[in-house]
Amino acid sequence: MNKLCVCSSYRGGWQVERNICKSWDLKESAVVSLQRELKKLGCDNLEVKGPPVDLEVPYQTVLTPEAVSFVARLVEKFESEVEEILRQRIIYKLELDKTGGLPDFKVNHEIFHGNWKVGQLPQRLQCRHVDLGDVSPSNTSHFVAALKSSAQGIQVDFDDGHCPTWSNQLKGLYNVYLVVHDKMKGVPPIKDAPLLMLRPRAWNMVEHNMLVNGKEVHGPLFDFGLLMFHNAKVLLDIESGPFFYLSKLEGKLEARLWDRIFTWCEKELSLPYGCIKACVLIENVLASFEMEEILFELCHHTMGLNCGIWDYSASFINKFGHRPEFVLPDRNKYVSMERDFLKSYMNLVIKTCHKRSCHATGGMAALLLPPSENHPQYDPVMQKVISAKRNEIEAGVDGFMVYDIRLVKPAQQLFRKLAPNDNQWLVTKSDVIVRASDLLKMPSGSVTMAGLKHNITVGILFIQNWLRGQGHFYLNGAVEDSATAEISRSQVWQWIRHRARIEDSDEIVTMATMHNLVKEIVNEEEQRSHFIKSEDSQQLQTAAEMFEIIVTKRDFPEFITTYLNQDSTFLSYQEKMN
């Protein structure tokens, strides 16, 4: 029977405390009450969808009239600037396509040669050695486990590792609220827990469930606004925030926009100027040519830059994928942080950040340790992670992320052994010169059948998990999220477009090749999963069909998450879950 239950977090899950009334009664009353109170505040230009079943308490906690009004003001203040940023992205891409041009450094002598530094970092940001990545706060058990870890920080993720269903957004925001206000059972007090490094969605995502002036609001403004309104003052009082990761910026103008948003929020919430600190993820090739400018624009609000491998690699296909000279080979065999464009990119992140006295951090180790230390693959996996992260530390990074909580302490021990200080800012890399051509140099190599099949598998299973409301999943001993799905579907699209030759069979990658592999993968997955419900099998088939559409589009879909978030199939699945 459908009931409203007051629930609390218990051992990583939810426990029922008491039943109140039929859920649909309160669902309706929650919306009516919110709209009535918003009108009293003079906010008659916005609409918010009602709560999903059994999430009335999180809904009423997070979406208070004052909080929603704050988000609405934030949207009205900056919506036109966000729209202009998105237009400029399109215009610049069209210019590159039309002229065949490539990005280059545009040296501003005042910025490049000036002796400026970023603002002083709070004490708890001095050491950024190990963060846990892809921690969706909507997954209560995972979030709780991360909070109990010894990591320096937690990437509280509303982006790559998170699926933005209405239920997930409310659960995630509510769980953050509970943790910050020390109301979640079984976790340390917030002042003793790892730092919450809050990652709102990127500019490519919208929130379907809130409209201001008849338009869906931009996802980052919704996430950031609510996170700030409910949590910023508490975090500031205990010198633990508010701290953020910013995803998928493409240049200095986008950094300037975020700086204006930060400054406005600080003023509106009576917070001191510069208290918000953000780490910018350099996930786009265009942003790599404006790293110094990005830090300059955010100099009072930044803690540094982060470099990761797969979103950044996918951005090459996004921007230049139709050009044959930018065909990216099998990523598992030929693409790594030690080669060509990625090595130059990491060196430039380190050099730029340390020149300005802020942190340069590496990407996330996605490998998962086997469940037992006695497993024959336990030591090889551990050594593979340690070897890769040793290379990053020796290159000069100040920190990085891991997904598996069991890797936190070994990673911290590695830092204590190789770089025991809080940071490596003395590693200036003054002798390293990175040219535009270095950032654009594709690794040599070709396509493999194993690589093609792996990319197709990741793409299909990512879509299937999104249809289930899950933002990441495990495959072959590694975590897969939207970043790996992005590079996977991008490579398949590019290899079909350029009829790439498969090195181990001399076969051409065609739509037919892809289609046959899709059928093979679906059959294998059905046999492996032993689906009991016909809906599960249908869901997998639907995901496969959606994948085939995405990778054969004439025009490259800019982001797989944008495509899915606007797709009627995903939206109908989401509606059923609510």
Phi, psi and omega in degrees: 000138179285121179224159168269129178239137168278124185240157173225158178287133181210117179052044176080359179232201179244137173241142180282127176264316177194152175269141181251301184198178177298135189297324183291334177295311182288328178303314179292317182292329179297317180292314181299316180297317180297313181296322179296314181292326178295322178296324177297330179274003180083016182256082178253015182250017182223156178227142176230131179293154181289172183285147169296165180302133177070012177241028180294322181293310174303321180301310183287337178283316184278316186262060173289156179305320181292320180292316180295320177299320178297314178298319180299318178295321177299316179296312181298325181291321192241359184302316182296325178290322176297315179300321179294320177301315181293324175295318181296326175301314182295315182298315182295320178298318178296321178297316179297319179295318184291317186269342187073014182285171179228153178293155178211165176289138175242092190287117170264112189298325179297320181282311188289320185261354179292159183262028184284156175230160175287164180299153181301137182272143175300161184304318184286353175259004182293323180246119184237034191304305187224120171252151169272127183259162175060036180266095177287122181290350176285341175269092190301316184295319178294318180298316180297316180298320179296320180295334179274354184280173178264011181300153175293325182207168176235125173283096181281103204256117169254014185240253192301321184263016190227142175256120192276052170291161179299319178299314182294321179298314182293316177300315182296312180296322179293317179295321175298315178302313181299317182294312183298323182267015177054044179246003179263128182286148171081013178232159179294159171304148186302328181291340181255350182278165172303152179300140173273107176263093191283126180244101175289169175299163178271172187295346181282354185250143176243159174260111184290339193262005174223129179240136172238126185053039175078009181236140175301141183275156178289133184308315181298324180291322177297308183296307184298316182299314181289321178298318179292313186301316186273336194236341191300313185295320179296314180297320179295319182298331180256015176057041182230025180154189002279130183238143187222154160258137176246124187262146162060032172292147181248001178170185187294327181294327177288326174295320179298319178298314179298322178297320178294321177296315179301312183297317179298315181296319178301317180292315182297326183261010179057044177255152179293143179300134177087004181286333176285130176234137183228142170260122182270123176278118178276090186247011182223136183301327180294323180294333182293341177271358181226031182299314182295320179294323178298315177296322180296315180297328183252022193301332178269356186230015184242154171246352179143196183235154179235142176239131176233170192264318196272317175299320180296315179297319180297331181295334176296319178289322177303313186270326187231015190297338180279354181265127184298332181288352180248022175291124183268128181287179178313118188291328182285333183263326191238355185243124177204167181289352179265003187236137165045237190299328182286323177295316179297320180298314180294319178300321181288323175300313181296312182299315183294313183294315184291331174298330184251016175060052174215174190276138169249116184242150181268181184278193187261133170284114187269351183291148179248133174289144173301159186297332183240143176293342179275353179296138183299338180265358184298306182295316177301320179294314179302314182294325179295316178295312182298320179297314180295318182285332174298318179300320180292318179296316180294334175287335176123010181291155180263352181177176176197182179244153167231157176265314183287121182301331180290349178270352184299306184294317175300323178292319178294322177297323178297318176297316181299328181281317188262329183212076190289343179286167180300327181213174179241038184297341178285347173278091188274339184053037181297339180273353182270125176245120179250116179266164178303320181296329178293321180288343184250006183281115180283142176290145176287157182140180182219193183265142174242154178296321178297320179293320178296315181294320179296316180299318179295318180299312180300316182298313181295313183291329175296314179297317178302317180292325175296320177298335177272354182086021181246132186271344176210166184206173182251140179211123175051044174079022178215156175271138178242134180224196183292335178293314179287327174295323180297310180291326181295306182291329179295317180295318179298315177302314184292319181293324175293315182302320184258009178048055183295146180268133180275124190292327186267003177219351183063018178274155177266140175282114179234174176299322179294319177303311180299315183298317180295321178292323177300313179299317179297316182293319179298316179298316179297319182292322178296320179291321182290320187275341181051058183302128176271319181267137178295333179297326180294317178295318179296323179298318178296317178298318179298316179299319179296318178296319179295320178299315181299323178295315183298316187276358176242012176298141177298313177260133184297119175295126191298318178223137178295326180291322176298314181301311182293320184293341178256357185278136184295329179295312178298317182296325179289322175297318180297319180297322178295323181291333181278000000 
